[in-house]
Amino acid sequence: MREAAQVLVDAVSVGGLYALTALGIGMIFGVMRLVNFAHADLITFAGYAILLFFAQSTALAVVGAALAAIVLALITERAAFRPLRGANPETLLVSSFAVSFFLEKTLIMVVGARPKGVDFLPGLARQVDVAGVRLQLLHLVTIAISLALLAGTTWLLRATRLGLEMRAAAENFQMAEALGVRANRVIAAAFAISGLLAAAVACMIVAQTGLVQPRMGLQLVVIAFVGTVIGGLGSLPGAAIGGFFVGVGSILLQALLPEALRPFREAFVFVAVALVLIVRPLGLFPSRSLRQRV
């Protein structure tokens, strides 16, 4: 029971990270139909901001990570994606890869390609006793932060005018714009929120691994995008749920598979994804606009 509880907490913790990452990707896709693989670089730049500021104070490192990711998200939106607004999805996808490649190589030229150690939030490495089970405090904090951010994002989307505009734009951008939704404001807000979510993910990853490196966000974003597809492209709740399922599934496979097969757990995850999409080609929770187009 103790081992099962530890695995379950670990799975939910990782699932929360993937849910936040998938939500950041899904938010941009919702308003722009853009699969933003440059989201990985938002996580990476936030990680290096932590490296830059953590010696001064933890609070400054967290604020610096948030500002770095938000500002970078707004710059990429204004410089790279706004001029292509209205272009076909293939053009936007190529632009996304180009932005990601440019940011990654620029970062490597400035700081180098070697991983750098960061002793960030060392107090969270200790274990705590919960109902007789020893659990790592970092995993519990990660779950709490993930739930708080998901709840906060849900509140923003459901209870504010900006959230209403973003949900309208996600359903039918042209109609929302015709009804008075300010496109630049909505899209910039979506990028800023995705940057904030990327910074939160970066803080938790750096606290868990103690490392930053130029490709630290890439694998996370690729697998989170798979979660977005499972949940249903254009559906923000679906993106979060799909990302959570993929994260939980990967950890459970790591624990349940025979040791010889554990290096191939991602292969099993992708097989499961393929099976889900065969049964539900639009994902588990497709958006209304996607169902109508099909």
Secondary structure in CASP SS format (residue, H / E / C, confidence):
PFRMAT SS
TARGET T0000
AUTHOR 0000-0000-0000
METHOD secondary structure of the structure
MODEL  1
M C 1.00
R H 1.00
E H 1.00
A H 1.00
A H 1.00
Q H 1.00
V H 1.00
L H 1.00
V H 1.00
D H 1.00
A H 1.00
V H 1.00
S H 1.00
V H 1.00
G H 1.00
G H 1.00
L H 1.00
Y H 1.00
A H 1.00
L H 1.00
T H 1.00
A H 1.00
L H 1.00
G H 1.00
I H 1.00
G H 1.00
M H 1.00
I H 1.00
F H 1.00
G H 1.00
V H 1.00
M H 1.00
R C 1.00
L C 1.00
V C 1.00
N C 1.00
F C 1.00
A C 1.00
H H 1.00
A H 1.00
D H 1.00
L H 1.00
I H 1.00
T H 1.00
F H 1.00
A H 1.00
G H 1.00
Y H 1.00
A H 1.00
I H 1.00
L H 1.00
L H 1.00
F H 1.00
F C 1.00
A C 1.00
Q C 1.00
S C 1.00
T H 1.00
A H 1.00
L H 1.00
A H 1.00
V H 1.00
V H 1.00
G H 1.00
A H 1.00
A H 1.00
L H 1.00
A H 1.00
A H 1.00
I H 1.00
V H 1.00
L H 1.00
A H 1.00
L H 1.00
I H 1.00
T H 1.00
E H 1.00
R H 1.00
A H 1.00
A H 1.00
F H 1.00
R H 1.00
P H 1.00
L H 1.00
R C 1.00
G C 1.00
A C 1.00
N C 1.00
P H 1.00
E H 1.00
T H 1.00
L H 1.00
L H 1.00
V H 1.00
S H 1.00
S H 1.00
F H 1.00
A H 1.00
V H 1.00
S H 1.00
F H 1.00
F H 1.00
L H 1.00
E H 1.00
K H 1.00
T H 1.00
L H 1.00
I H 1.00
M H 1.00
V H 1.00
V H 1.00
G C 1.00
A C 1.00
R C 1.00
P C 1.00
K E 1.00
G E 1.00
V C 1.00
D C 1.00
F C 1.00
L C 1.00
P H 1.00
G H 1.00
L H 1.00
A H 1.00
R C 1.00
Q E 1.00
V E 1.00
D E 1.00
V E 1.00
A C 1.00
G C 1.00
V E 1.00
R E 1.00
L E 1.00
Q E 1.00
L H 1.00
L H 1.00
H H 1.00
L H 1.00
V H 1.00
T H 1.00
I H 1.00
A H 1.00
I H 1.00
S H 1.00
L H 1.00
A H 1.00
L H 1.00
L H 1.00
A H 1.00
G H 1.00
T H 1.00
T H 1.00
W H 1.00
L H 1.00
L H 1.00
R H 1.00
A H 1.00
T C 1.00
R H 1.00
L H 1.00
G H 1.00
L H 1.00
E H 1.00
M H 1.00
R H 1.00
A H 1.00
A H 1.00
A H 1.00
E H 1.00
N C 1.00
F H 1.00
Q H 1.00
M H 1.00
A H 1.00
E H 1.00
A H 1.00
L C 1.00
G C 1.00
V C 1.00
R C 1.00
A H 1.00
N H 1.00
R H 1.00
V H 1.00
I H 1.00
A H 1.00
A H 1.00
A H 1.00
F H 1.00
A H 1.00
I H 1.00
S H 1.00
G H 1.00
L H 1.00
L H 1.00
A H 1.00
A H 1.00
A H 1.00
V H 1.00
A H 1.00
C H 1.00
M H 1.00
I H 1.00
V H 1.00
A H 1.00
Q H 1.00
T H 1.00
G C 1.00
L E 1.00
V E 1.00
Q C 1.00
P C 1.00
R C 1.00
M C 1.00
G C 1.00
L H 1.00
Q H 1.00
L H 1.00
V H 1.00
V H 1.00
I H 1.00
A H 1.00
F H 1.00
V H 1.00
G H 1.00
T H 1.00
V H 1.00
I H 1.00
G H 1.00
G C 1.00
L C 1.00
G C 1.00
S C 1.00
L H 1.00
P H 1.00
G H 1.00
A H 1.00
A H 1.00
I H 1.00
G H 1.00
G H 1.00
F H 1.00
F H 1.00
V H 1.00
G H 1.00
V H 1.00
G H 1.00
S H 1.00
I H 1.00
L H 1.00
L H 1.00
Q H 1.00
A H 1.00
L H 1.00
L C 1.00
P C 1.00
E H 1.00
A H 1.00
L H 1.00
R H 1.00
P H 1.00
F H 1.00
R H 1.00
E H 1.00
A H 1.00
F H 1.00
V H 1.00
F H 1.00
V H 1.00
A H 1.00
V H 1.00
A H 1.00
L H 1.00
V H 1.00
L H 1.00
I H 1.00
V H 1.00
R C 1.00
P C 1.00
L C 1.00
G C 1.00
L C 1.00
F C 1.00
P C 1.00
S C 1.00
R H 1.00
S H 1.00
L H 1.00
R H 1.00
Q H 1.00
R H 1.00
V C 1.00
END
